[in-house]
């Protein structure tokens, strides 16, 4: 997959293409169905399959004070996940207030038609773009008739009565319901980060933990989780605690992972934490002995949960 980051559309990037447009935060199962439709149609038309997205997310520009909005994936994670769907070209448009003022008509003519040579456009059922969200289904069908491209709007995608939605994933993960989020994402929610020095409380308890600093915005709610951790290409079992560790006063909010049957030095290394299931909430213990006993029980619980292996990604 080629990735092009530009707001210069004066030169053609594709002669003929099948395109989808969206934010695609989380790249969940609904998004992947859109990509499947794009690649399938592109093969039928001998065209380039194209995903158009934006960075930063438009809400970061249009609602900069909205602290409650958390992205599911970083830009790098999103690119990697999109690339897994056999897309030929990812066009990332830098989103600014000036770009937000571009009309849907100008966007279709300059980006989709002149730059990408669109022959077929696939969009989600609730997606609209351009100034004032004027680029809706009715508008696009009319533009397609003028500029010779077809439009397909996908119906809502879901499973078992659950709609595949980025906003639902955000709520579930924030609530700690990572198992339910997995059903929408089609994989475990992931947090990438670097291992740094912490307070080393876990080591003093006999359960040395890796303290992780991350650029991911969406962190599961406070609690203890069974996790898989990717370290240098190896997938390891572990338990992850998120919170302030109330048994020890004055702590910062941390993400700490105890890796089972692992004794190597991880400081400075990059890891990926895959959240499989929440084991319990964070709580204060009467003494260190009670905390150590609970951690040992958490490890047993996590091993039992993880025994089934990392869930196979669902399309």
PASE-623152 format. One record per residue (C-alpha): residue number from 0; x, y, z. Coordinates in pm, 1 decimal, decimal comma. Each point is the difference from the previous one (the first is absolute). Example, Ala and Ser with C-alpha at 12.3 -4.5 7.8 and 13.67 -1.06 7.14 Angstrom:
% PASE-623152
+------+----------+----------+----------+
! loba !     east !    north !       up !
+------+----------+----------+----------+
!    0 !   1230,0 !   -450,0 !    780,0 !
!    1 !    137,0 !    344,0 !    -66,0 !
+------+----------+----------+----------+
This chain:
% PASE-623152
+------+----------+----------+----------+
! loba !     east !    north !       up !
+------+----------+----------+----------+
!    0 !      0,0 !      0,0 !      0,0 !
!    1 !    130,9 !    343,3 !    -95,1 !
!    2 !    -61,6 !    275,3 !    253,0 !
!    3 !     -4,8 !    359,9 !   -121,0 !
!    4 !    -43,0 !    290,6 !    242,5 !
!    5 !    -86,9 !    316,7 !   -190,5 !
!    6 !   -242,6 !    284,5 !    -51,9 !
!    7 !    134,0 !     64,3 !   -350,3 !
!    8 !   -245,6 !   -150,6 !   -247,4 !
!    9 !    135,5 !    166,3 !   -313,8 !
!   10 !    159,7 !   -321,6 !   -124,1 !
!   11 !   -187,0 !   -326,3 !    -68,4 !
!   12 !     65,2 !   -280,5 !    249,5 !
!   13 !   -206,8 !   -261,7 !   -183,0 !
!   14 !   -135,3 !    -31,5 !   -352,3 !
!   15 !   -318,9 !   -177,6 !    107,2 !
!   16 !    -94,3 !   -103,1 !    350,4 !
!   17 !   -254,0 !   -137,3 !    242,6 !
!   18 !     -1,3 !    222,9 !    307,2 !
!   19 !   -131,0 !     12,9 !    352,7 !
!   20 !     21,8 !    301,4 !    231,8 !
!   21 !    -11,2 !      6,5 !    377,6 !
!   22 !    181,6 !     38,4 !    329,3 !
!   23 !     12,8 !   -377,7 !     58,9 !
!   24 !    109,5 !     34,6 !    361,5 !
!   25 !     52,0 !   -346,9 !    142,8 !
!   26 !    -26,8 !   -169,6 !   -342,0 !
!   27 !   -279,1 !   -220,8 !    136,2 !
!   28 !   -198,4 !   -271,7 !   -174,6 !
!   29 !   -236,2 !    251,3 !   -159,8 !
!   30 !    292,2 !    186,6 !   -152,7 !
!   31 !    149,8 !   -322,8 !   -126,8 !
!   32 !   -324,3 !    -85,6 !   -175,1 !
!   33 !     24,2 !    334,7 !   -180,5 !
!   34 !    358,8 !    -80,2 !   -101,4 !
!   35 !   -108,0 !   -342,9 !   -123,0 !
!   36 !   -260,5 !    160,7 !   -222,0 !
!   37 !    258,4 !    248,1 !   -130,6 !
!   38 !    261,1 !   -262,2 !    -87,2 !
!   39 !   -257,6 !   -231,9 !   -154,4 !
!   40 !   -136,6 !    275,1 !   -223,4 !
!   41 !    350,9 !    121,5 !    -87,8 !
!   42 !     96,1 !   -345,5 !   -124,2 !
!   43 !   -317,3 !    -16,6 !   -209,1 !
!   44 !     75,8 !    338,7 !   -157,2 !
!   45 !    379,2 !    -48,5 !    -28,9 !
!   46 !     30,1 !    311,6 !    213,8 !
!   47 !    206,4 !    120,6 !    295,8 !
!   48 !   -155,5 !    -54,5 !    343,7 !
!   49 !     29,5 !    320,0 !    203,6 !
!   50 !    -74,9 !     94,9 !    360,3 !
!   51 !    -19,0 !    373,7 !     70,9 !
!   52 !     32,7 !    103,6 !    362,3 !
!   53 !    106,5 !    302,8 !    204,8 !
!   54 !    261,6 !     89,8 !    258,4 !
!   55 !    -48,1 !    129,1 !    255,6 !
!   56 !   -353,6 !   -125,2 !     56,6 !
!   57 !   -239,7 !    283,8 !    -96,7 !
!   58 !   -134,4 !     22,7 !    355,8 !
!   59 !    350,4 !     88,3 !    121,3 !
!   60 !    -17,2 !    310,7 !   -219,2 !
!   61 !   -368,4 !     88,3 !     18,5 !
!   62 !    -46,6 !    -78,4 !    371,9 !
!   63 !    347,6 !     44,6 !    152,4 !
!   64 !   -137,9 !     33,9 !    354,0 !
!   65 !   -185,8 !   -331,0 !    -11,6 !
!   66 !    211,2 !   -190,6 !    254,4 !
!   67 !   -242,6 !   -289,5 !     16,8 !
!   68 !     68,0 !   -111,1 !   -357,5 !
!   69 !    272,3 !   -266,1 !    -18,3 !
!   70 !    127,7 !   -161,4 !   -317,8 !
!   71 !      1,8 !   -379,7 !     -3,9 !
!   72 !    312,6 !    -24,0 !   -214,3 !
!   73 !    301,0 !    216,9 !    -65,4 !
!   74 !     66,1 !    107,7 !   -359,0 !
!   75 !    271,5 !   -265,6 !    -28,8 !
!   76 !   -228,8 !   -274,6 !    129,5 !
!   77 !   -275,2 !    108,5 !   -236,2 !
!   78 !    232,8 !    -12,4 !   -300,8 !
!   79 !    121,9 !   -347,6 !     96,4 !
!   80 !   -354,0 !   -131,6 !     43,9 !
!   81 !   -122,1 !    147,1 !   -328,5 !
!   82 !    298,3 !   -152,2 !   -179,1 !
!   83 !   -117,4 !   -345,4 !    111,2 !
!   84 !   -305,8 !     37,3 !   -226,2 !
!   85 !    173,5 !    -12,8 !   -340,5 !
!   86 !    -53,2 !    372,3 !    -66,2 !
!   87 !    223,7 !    139,3 !   -275,8 !
!   88 !     17,9 !    364,2 !    107,4 !
!   89 !    -60,9 !    180,0 !    329,2 !
!   90 !    -40,6 !    374,7 !    -49,8 !
!   91 !     38,2 !    189,1 !    328,6 !
!   92 !   -117,4 !    360,8 !    -22,5 !
!   93 !    131,3 !    240,5 !    265,6 !
!   94 !   -315,3 !    139,5 !    160,5 !
!   95 !     -1,7 !    371,9 !     78,9 !
!   96 !   -265,6 !    264,8 !     50,9 !
!   97 !     72,1 !    119,2 !   -353,2 !
!   98 !    -61,8 !   -347,3 !   -136,8 !
!   99 !   -318,6 !    -26,7 !    208,0 !
!  100 !   -132,7 !    301,2 !   -193,2 !
!  101 !     36,6 !   -178,0 !   -337,2 !
!  102 !   -338,7 !    -73,0 !   -153,2 !
!  103 !   -103,8 !   -356,6 !    -76,6 !
!  104 !    -26,7 !    100,9 !   -367,0 !
!  105 !    362,4 !    118,3 !    -10,1 !
!  106 !    116,3 !   -310,7 !    185,4 !
!  107 !   -170,2 !   -236,8 !   -241,6 !
!  108 !    125,3 !    183,6 !   -305,6 !
!  109 !    359,5 !     62,2 !    109,9 !
!  110 !     75,0 !   -307,8 !    213,0 !
!  111 !   -228,5 !   -281,6 !   -108,8 !
!  112 !    -40,6 !     85,3 !   -368,1 !
!  113 !    313,6 !    183,8 !   -115,4 !
!  114 !    256,6 !   -149,6 !    238,1 !
!  115 !   -127,5 !   -354,8 !     51,6 !
!  116 !   -203,3 !    -63,7 !   -314,1 !
!  117 !   -283,2 !   -149,4 !    204,0 !
!  118 !   -225,7 !   -247,4 !   -179,0 !
!  119 !   -176,3 !   -141,4 !    303,4 !
!  120 !    -46,4 !    142,5 !    350,7 !
!  121 !    -87,1 !   -204,4 !    310,3 !
!  122 !   -104,5 !    174,4 !    322,1 !
!  123 !   -148,8 !   -102,2 !    331,7 !
!  124 !   -368,1 !     59,0 !     66,7 !
!  125 !     53,8 !    296,2 !    234,2 !
!  126 !    295,0 !    172,1 !   -166,1 !
!  127 !     -0,1 !    352,0 !   -145,2 !
!  128 !    287,0 !    238,3 !    -71,9 !
!  129 !     79,4 !    352,1 !   -113,2 !
!  130 !   -105,2 !    335,1 !    138,1 !
!  131 !   -314,9 !    -43,3 !    206,3 !
!  132 !      3,9 !   -376,8 !    -71,9 !
!  133 !   -160,4 !     76,2 !   -335,3 !
!  134 !    169,1 !   -298,3 !   -164,7 !
!  135 !   -280,3 !   -242,4 !     83,5 !
!  136 !   -145,2 !   -291,4 !   -196,7 !
!  137 !   -240,9 !    209,8 !   -210,2 !
!  138 !    272,7 !    250,1 !    -90,2 !
!  139 !    247,3 !   -273,1 !    -93,5 !
!  140 !   -246,7 !   -180,9 !   -224,2 !
!  141 !    -64,8 !    327,6 !   -183,3 !
!  142 !    374,2 !     66,8 !    -37,4 !
!  143 !     52,2 !   -354,2 !   -121,9 !
!  144 !   -251,0 !     58,8 !   -278,2 !
!  145 !    188,9 !    315,1 !   -102,1 !
!  146 !    351,6 !   -143,4 !     24,2 !
!  147 !    -64,4 !   -360,8 !   -102,0 !
!  148 !     49,4 !   -199,8 !    318,9 !
!  149 !   -233,1 !   -227,7 !    193,8 !
!  150 !    -73,5 !     18,8 !    371,7 !
!  151 !    -71,8 !   -279,8 !    244,6 !
!  152 !   -113,9 !     76,0 !    354,0 !
!  153 !     39,9 !   -296,0 !    234,8 !
!  154 !   -277,3 !    -82,5 !    239,9 !
!  155 !     93,3 !    -11,0 !    370,8 !
!  156 !    229,2 !   -294,3 !     69,5 !
!  157 !    -31,6 !   -199,1 !    320,0 !
!  158 !    -31,4 !   -339,1 !    159,4 !
!  159 !   -247,0 !   -137,6 !    253,7 !
!  160 !   -178,6 !    331,5 !     31,1 !
!  161 !    325,4 !    189,0 !     68,3 !
!  162 !     82,2 !    279,7 !   -246,3 !
!  163 !    367,8 !     25,2 !    -92,1 !
!  164 !     78,9 !    353,9 !    110,3 !
!  165 !    314,4 !    185,6 !    108,7 !
!  166 !   -194,4 !    197,3 !    260,3 !
!  167 !   -130,9 !   -323,1 !    154,6 !
!  168 !    355,9 !   -139,4 !     12,9 !
!  169 !    118,4 !    313,5 !    180,2 !
!  170 !   -272,7 !    -34,5 !    262,3 !
!  171 !     56,5 !   -371,5 !     52,4 !
!  172 !    378,0 !     25,4 !     36,1 !
!  173 !    -28,6 !    298,8 !    235,3 !
!  174 !   -238,4 !   -209,4 !    212,0 !
!  175 !    242,5 !   -291,7 !      2,7 !
!  176 !   -228,4 !   -219,0 !   -213,0 !
!  177 !    283,8 !   -109,3 !   -228,7 !
!  178 !   -165,5 !   -334,7 !    -79,9 !
!  179 !   -303,1 !    180,5 !   -143,5 !
!  180 !    227,0 !    241,1 !   -189,7 !
!  181 !    178,6 !   -299,2 !   -151,8 !
!  182 !   -323,4 !   -106,1 !   -169,8 !
!  183 !    -11,2 !    333,6 !   -185,4 !
!  184 !    370,6 !     45,8 !    -64,2 !
!  185 !     44,7 !   -361,5 !   -106,0 !
!  186 !    319,5 !     -8,4 !    212,9 !
!  187 !    114,5 !     96,6 !    346,9 !
!  188 !     32,4 !    370,5 !     71,3 !
!  189 !    369,7 !     86,7 !    -19,6 !
!  190 !    216,2 !    251,5 !    181,8 !
!  191 !    354,7 !     58,5 !   -124,9 !
!  192 !    267,4 !    153,4 !    216,0 !
!  193 !    351,3 !      3,4 !    139,1 !
!  194 !    111,5 !   -161,1 !    324,6 !
!  195 !    137,5 !    256,9 !    246,5 !
!  196 !    114,6 !      0,2 !    361,1 !
!  197 !   -279,4 !     27,8 !    255,2 !
!  198 !    -32,7 !    -23,8 !    378,4 !
!  199 !     97,6 !   -370,6 !    -12,0 !
!  200 !   -275,5 !    -90,9 !    245,4 !
!  201 !    -72,8 !   -319,4 !   -189,9 !
!  202 !    361,5 !   -111,9 !     27,8 !
!  203 !     -8,4 !     49,4 !    377,2 !
!  204 !   -310,5 !   -223,3 !     12,4 !
!  205 !    158,0 !   -276,5 !   -204,3 !
!  206 !   -188,9 !     88,7 !   -319,1 !
!  207 !    231,1 !    227,9 !   -203,7 !
!  208 !   -202,9 !    210,6 !   -241,8 !
!  209 !     76,9 !    191,8 !   -317,2 !
!  210 !   -115,9 !    359,8 !     32,2 !
!  211 !   -126,7 !    115,3 !   -341,3 !
!  212 !    -20,6 !    350,0 !   -144,1 !
!  213 !   -223,7 !     22,7 !   -305,5 !
!  214 !   -119,3 !    243,2 !   -266,4 !
!  215 !   -330,4 !   -185,8 !    -26,1 !
!  216 !   -289,3 !    213,2 !    120,0 !
!  217 !   -258,4 !   -269,9 !     71,8 !
!  218 !    113,5 !   -184,6 !    312,5 !
!  219 !   -226,7 !   -264,9 !    157,2 !
!  220 !   -170,4 !    105,7 !    321,4 !
!  221 !    181,6 !    -55,6 !    328,3 !
!  222 !     27,8 !   -364,9 !     92,8 !
!  223 !    200,7 !   -318,1 !    -37,2 !
!  224 !     -2,6 !   -174,5 !   -338,1 !
!  225 !    118,2 !   -321,9 !   -158,6 !
!  226 !    221,5 !    109,1 !   -289,2 !
!  227 !    220,9 !   -123,4 !   -277,6 !
!  228 !    316,7 !    204,6 !    -48,4 !
!  229 !    203,8 !     17,5 !   -321,8 !
!  230 !    371,1 !     34,1 !     82,8 !
!  231 !    260,4 !    -13,6 !   -279,8 !
!  232 !   -224,7 !   -217,4 !   -213,5 !
!  233 !    -87,1 !   -235,5 !    286,9 !
!  234 !   -350,6 !    -23,8 !    148,7 !
!  235 !     -2,4 !    -36,9 !    378,2 !
!  236 !   -271,2 !    -50,8 !    261,8 !
!  237 !    -44,6 !    258,8 !    270,7 !
!  238 !   -218,8 !    192,4 !    239,1 !
!  239 !    -38,4 !    375,6 !    -28,3 !
!  240 !    -97,6 !    243,8 !    273,8 !
!  241 !   -131,3 !    343,3 !    -95,7 !
!  242 !    -54,3 !    262,9 !    268,5 !
!  243 !    169,7 !    175,4 !    289,3 !
!  244 !     64,5 !   -303,7 !    224,2 !
!  245 !   -203,2 !    127,6 !    297,3 !
!  246 !    175,1 !   -230,8 !    251,1 !
!  247 !    311,7 !    216,8 !    -43,2 !
!  248 !    -79,3 !    368,8 !     49,8 !
!  249 !     99,9 !    275,4 !   -241,4 !
!  250 !     36,4 !   -203,1 !   -315,1 !
!  251 !    -49,4 !    124,5 !   -354,5 !
!  252 !   -241,6 !   -159,2 !   -244,1 !
!  253 !    199,6 !   -280,5 !   -160,8 !
!  254 !    -18,2 !   -294,1 !   -239,5 !
!  255 !    202,3 !   -285,5 !    149,7 !
!  256 !     38,9 !   -347,7 !   -146,8 !
!  257 !    126,8 !   -311,2 !    176,5 !
!  258 !    124,5 !   -249,4 !   -259,2 !
!  259 !    -26,4 !   -365,8 !     90,8 !
!  260 !    313,7 !   -215,4 !    -15,8 !
!  261 !    212,4 !    290,0 !   -125,0 !
!  262 !    309,6 !    145,4 !    166,9 !
!  263 !    178,3 !    205,8 !   -268,2 !
!  264 !     63,1 !    374,0 !     24,1 !
!  265 !   -266,1 !    194,8 !   -192,4 !
!  266 !     99,5 !    358,4 !     79,6 !
!  267 !     -7,1 !    217,3 !   -311,2 !
!  268 !   -171,5 !   -263,9 !   -212,2 !
!  269 !   -322,3 !     52,9 !   -193,8 !
!  270 !   -284,1 !   -239,1 !     77,2 !
!  271 !   -360,7 !    -53,1 !   -107,4 !
!  272 !   -258,8 !    -93,5 !    263,3 !
!  273 !   -305,7 !   -192,9 !   -124,4 !
!  274 !   -284,2 !     20,2 !    253,6 !
!  275 !   -181,6 !   -335,8 !     16,2 !
!  276 !   -231,6 !     29,7 !    300,3 !
!  277 !    -48,7 !    199,8 !    318,8 !
!  278 !     58,8 !   -203,3 !    316,3 !
!  279 !   -103,2 !    246,7 !    270,8 !
!  280 !    -20,7 !    363,7 !    105,0 !
!  281 !    285,0 !    176,8 !    177,9 !
!  282 !    -43,6 !      9,0 !    375,6 !
!  283 !    185,9 !     92,0 !    317,0 !
!  284 !    135,2 !   -286,1 !    209,8 !
!  285 !     43,1 !     -4,0 !    376,4 !
!  286 !    366,5 !    -97,2 !    -17,9 !
!  287 !    273,6 !   -115,2 !   -234,4 !
!  288 !    -65,1 !   -367,1 !     75,6 !
!  289 !   -361,3 !     30,7 !   -116,7 !
!  290 !    113,2 !    175,7 !   -318,8 !
!  291 !    259,1 !   -271,6 !    -75,1 !
!  292 !   -263,1 !   -268,8 !     50,1 !
!  293 !   -238,0 !    175,5 !   -240,0 !
!  294 !    269,5 !     46,9 !   -263,4 !
!  295 !     78,4 !   -372,1 !     15,2 !
!  296 !   -371,1 !    -72,4 !    -49,6 !
!  297 !    -10,2 !    248,0 !   -290,8 !
!  298 !    286,1 !   -185,4 !   -168,7 !
!  299 !   -188,2 !   -328,6 !     29,9 !
!  300 !   -314,0 !    161,9 !   -144,5 !
!  301 !    193,9 !    156,8 !   -287,3 !
!  302 !    170,6 !   -328,3 !    -88,9 !
!  303 !   -338,9 !   -166,1 !    -18,0 !
!  304 !   -141,1 !    272,6 !   -226,3 !
!  305 !    304,0 !      2,7 !   -227,3 !
!  306 !     23,5 !   -377,4 !    -31,8 !
!  307 !   -228,1 !     17,3 !   -305,4 !
!  308 !    261,3 !    209,8 !   -183,1 !
!  309 !    -17,1 !    342,2 !   -162,1 !
!  310 !   -340,3 !     34,2 !   -172,2 !
!  311 !     17,2 !    -43,8 !   -375,9 !
!  312 !    -79,7 !    326,7 !   -173,3 !
!  313 !   -351,5 !      7,2 !   -142,6 !
!  314 !    -83,9 !    163,7 !   -330,9 !
+------+----------+----------+----------+
